[in-house]
Amino acid sequence: PAGAAAEVAPLLRQSGSGVLLASCVDSAATRQADPPITAIDLRPREAGASCAELLFELLSGTAPAGTERVHPISLAVRASTRR
């Protein structure tokens, strides 16, 4: 869940286990953690806006049924996954 990686990071650091940490959700907490945590940026605002636009287009008939949109995501590689 969102925020979990930032909560786990201090425990991993204290353990000295050398475990690398990444998150499936990017947030201010992952960016500001010590070390900053590698995360997938799903761009949720853009995804939601795109979904709403497509729904409107489908309901208004300006987009044909079966229309698909590709929503880009990215990986923000940060210090938590570097040795």
C-alpha positions as CSV (number, residue, x, y, z in Angstrom):
1,P,0.0,0.0,0.0
2,A,1.0,3.6,-0.4
3,G,3.4,4.7,2.3
4,A,4.5,1.2,3.3
5,A,7.9,1.3,1.7
6,A,8.8,4.5,3.5
7,E,7.8,2.9,6.8
8,V,9.9,-0.3,6.1
9,A,13.0,1.6,5.0
10,P,14.3,2.5,8.4
11,L,13.9,-1.0,9.6
12,L,15.8,-2.4,6.7
13,R,18.6,0.1,7.2
14,Q,18.8,-0.7,10.9
15,S,19.0,-4.5,10.1
16,G,22.0,-4.0,7.9
17,S,20.6,-6.8,5.7
18,G,21.5,-5.1,2.5
19,V,18.0,-5.7,1.1
20,L,17.1,-3.4,-1.8
21,L,13.7,-1.6,-1.6
22,A,11.3,-0.5,-4.3
23,S,7.7,0.6,-4.2
24,C,4.8,0.0,-6.5
25,V,3.5,3.5,-5.6
26,D,5.4,6.7,-5.9
27,S,4.7,9.5,-3.4
28,A,6.3,12.4,-1.5
29,A,7.3,9.9,1.2
30,T,9.3,7.7,-1.2
31,R,11.0,10.7,-2.7
32,Q,11.9,12.1,0.7
33,A,12.9,8.9,2.5
34,D,16.5,8.3,3.5
35,P,17.6,6.9,1.1
36,P,15.1,7.9,-1.5
37,I,13.1,4.9,-2.6
38,T,12.8,3.6,-6.1
39,A,9.2,3.6,-7.2
40,I,6.8,3.1,-10.1
41,D,5.1,6.4,-11.0
42,L,1.6,5.4,-12.1
43,R,0.6,9.0,-12.8
44,P,-2.8,8.5,-11.1
45,R,-4.2,12.1,-11.8
46,E,-3.4,11.7,-15.5
47,A,-4.9,8.2,-15.6
48,G,-8.1,9.4,-13.9
49,A,-8.5,12.3,-16.3
50,S,-7.9,10.1,-19.3
51,C,-10.4,7.6,-18.1
52,A,-13.0,10.3,-17.5
53,E,-12.4,11.7,-21.0
54,L,-12.7,8.3,-22.6
55,L,-15.9,7.6,-20.8
56,F,-17.4,10.9,-21.9
57,E,-16.3,10.2,-25.5
58,L,-17.8,6.7,-25.4
59,L,-21.1,8.0,-23.9
60,S,-21.3,10.8,-26.4
61,G,-20.5,8.6,-29.4
62,T,-17.3,10.4,-30.4
63,A,-15.2,7.3,-29.7
64,P,-16.2,3.9,-31.0
65,A,-16.9,1.0,-28.7
66,G,-13.7,-0.9,-27.9
67,T,-11.5,2.2,-28.0
68,E,-8.4,1.7,-25.9
69,R,-5.9,4.3,-24.6
70,V,-2.4,3.6,-23.5
71,H,-1.4,5.3,-20.2
72,P,2.4,5.6,-19.8
73,I,4.0,4.9,-16.5
74,S,7.6,5.2,-15.5
75,L,10.2,3.8,-13.0
76,A,12.0,6.4,-10.9
77,V,15.2,4.7,-9.9
78,R,16.6,6.1,-6.7
79,A,19.2,5.3,-4.1
80,S,17.3,2.5,-2.4
81,T,18.0,0.1,-5.2
82,R,21.6,1.0,-5.8
83,R,24.4,-1.0,-4.2
